[in-house]
Amino acid sequence: MPTYDYKCTKCQYTFEYFQAMSDEPLVECLKCSSTVRRLISGGTGLIFKGSGFYKTDYNIQDKTATKKFTKPEKKKDKVKKKND
């Protein structure tokens, strides 16, 4: 459930209110009982929590690491010729 920011149109009091997205917006100021309007916020960034995420997981990798794998050349067996 998100936290919404509200601002009173009369006393300019700004406050946060924790409510479900399906709940109706508040209409009354908590201090002066005048009308309030819900403010638009930018939200929060993406946060990874837990033991499965590492700082190095999303770093830019070295360009040489992204090159296609090439097979090493096979060594040719030297055949010894027998002298008659």
C-alpha positions, 0 to 999 in steps of 0.5 A: 500500500502506498503513502500519499502526500496531501496539502491543505488549500487553506493552512498549507499543512502538508502531510503523508497518509498511508492508504490503499490504492482503492481507497477514496482520497482524503478531503479534509485537513487533519489540522483545520478541517479545510479541503485538501488535495492529493499531491503527485509524487515521483515515487521511489526507485527500484530497490533490490533486497535480499541475499540474491542480489549483488552490487556487481550483478548489474555493472557494465562489463568489460567489452572483451568479455562480451566477445564471442567465444572462439575455439582454440586452434587444434595442434597438428600432430607431427608425424615422424618419417622413418628413414629407410 
